[in-house]
Each structure stands twice: as structure tokens, then as C-alpha cells.
Amino acid sequence: MLEHGGSLRAAASAYGIPLADWLDLSTGINPTHYPLVSPPARLWHRLPEPDANLLAAASAYYGSDQLLPVAGSQAAIQALPAVLAARRIGLLTPSYAEHAHAWRHREVVPLAAAAIDAAVDTLDALLLVCPNNPGGEHFSRAQLLDWHRRLQRRGGTLIVDEAFIDTDPADSLAPLAGQPGLVVLRSLGKFFGLAGARVGFVFGPAALRDALAEHLGPWTLSAPAQDIARQALSDTAWQACMRRRLAADGARMAALLARHGGQPRGPALFKYVPTADARHWQAHFARAAIWVRAFDAPPAVRLALPADEAGWQRLDLSLQHGRHAGLSLE
């Protein structure tokens, strides 16, 4: 298994600190999840059939009905190589490691952001996370559409994982779904804070969606998860309020890290800070029962948002102590 954020039980065991004492900033999941109503008890009893109300809510939210519900975008990440014949795959690096892992039996071409444009005409597929995780790189809609046009002209495919785009969705390509050579992945895990429900959507041409559905098999999305997703996707008032709140919290995190010497970047839900002291910072925070992600190539830390004012104060104090101990965010 690849390393992911959220491995809090392992951290608690390694540092001998009770699980309840930790501030988990390791995942990029909205710390204030959608306040769902428990699904009706009857939904636990029957095999899950496709829910027309969920499909309608998802179509309205994402701006397209060219979608397939899946058990989180991770299910689609693992299945896409089985239904796409692409041989040479360009992947932004570093990025969400599960993508490279899924395509490891093909020719994977790691690309820095600045190298994508020169390489795109040599690829069968280009796979991007936008905004990128963990580095925070963001590609404009115009740029993505140019790459899609160039790929599609040669029979290629643009795959865009938009797991973190919900806080600022103007550049989403989901509304364009159905065009040949375009695949978009979305998830309820991050913005809605519902990672445990395992709900995602694949947007793409009908033939690809049919092939994915056949590959994944029946009953991929439980009936309770469908009900939870319908609630969240339909609540436009909560969505608007949460976007304003997360924008403010994201700006607060950026300002806090900059005040302590960092150069943070990334979407509202997390900030990525390049620093040679990445692993030392992770250990320092962990001794204070704060769990963050650390990366080695290149060295950096990634911090998600605290859930409350007490969490913000804990983080600020730990940053101060780390700097006093000689650690640097530069």
C-alpha cells in the first residue's frame, strides 16, 4: 500500500499519544463535513439500485449528466487502465501517487509542470490532478482545453482528477464531459468532508463509462452512500457558505505559514510548503500531537485546515517552537 494522509492510528501508536489528543492536518479533507441526515433504515436492507434523485442532483451540481457514480474516485483510478488502451502516459510529478501506481505497467512519463506543453504531442494520454496534490499547481481551463484538443486530434485522452476543485470550480472540465478523449474524476471526500462515504463520479464518453461500469461490476455504490451524496450535492446554500468559509481559512493558513517563513501554495483545503526540514517538521509536530504529511522528493510538508480556533492556536504555537528549535520553513 502507498503512503497516504490520515494514518493517524499508526502515528498515535508510534508516538505513544492517545488518538483523541491529536490534531490531524494530514489529509486535506474539509474538517467541517456536510451535516447529513442519517439515511433511512430501509436502505440498509436491499441491494442498491441506481438512484435517479442522486443522478439528478449530481448532474445539476457538476453541470453534466455524462457521469458514472463510483465508490470514490480511487475506484476509477484503479480501473481506468483496464478500459483505456493508452500506452504512453504523461503524469505531472510529484502528484497523487495512486495514479502512477495504477499505470505502472504502461510507459509512464513523469513531467514537471513546465515540461507538459512540449511533451503533450508525444503522449497517448495526459493525466493531471488539478489543483495538484500535493504541490498545488493549477492549470487554467484554456490551457487544459488546448492540451485536450492536441491529444484528441491524435486519438489521445486527457484525464483530469479534480478532487480539490470544488472550493473554486470555475475551471472544472466536468461540464464539457462527453467529448471524445476527455475523462474527469470528481469526489465528495474533500470539499464535502465525506471521505468515509466513498462516493465519486467519472465523467466521460458513454462508451468509456459503459466499459468502466462493466469492469467495476454491480452495486459499486451503497444505497446509504447514494442518499448521503444526494443530500450534499443538493444543498446549494451549504455549498456557497462553505466556499466562503474555506476561502477565508485557506487565506489564514497561507498567512500563518508565511509569517513563520514559509512559501505556501495550494488550494483552500491545504497548503504545500517546500522545506529541507520536512521530516524534522513532521516529527516536531507529531511530538505535539499534530499530524502532517511530509514528502521527500522534493522535500516539503503539507498541512490541512484545523477544525476550530483551538487547533489554529496549537498549530501557531508549534510553529513558533519549531523555529525556536532551529527548524526552517524555507
Buried (B, 14 or more C-beta within 10 A) or exposed (E): EEEEBBBBEEBBEEBEBEEEEBBBBBBBBBBBBBEBEEBEEEBEEEEBEEBEBBBBBBBEBBBBEBBBBBBBBBBBBBBBBEBBEBEBBBBBBBBBBBBBEBBEEBEBBEBEBEBBEEBBEEBBBBBBBBBBBBBBBBBEBEBBBBBBEBBBEEEBBBBBBBBBBBBBBEBBBBBBBBBEBBBBBBBBBBBBBBBEBBBBBBBBBEEBBEBBBEEBEEEBBBBBBBBBBBBBBBBEEBBEEBBEBBBEBBEEBBEBBBEBBBBBBBBBBBBBBBBBBBBBBBBBBBEBBBBBBBBEEEBBBBBBBBBEEEBBEBBBEBBEBBBEEEBBBE
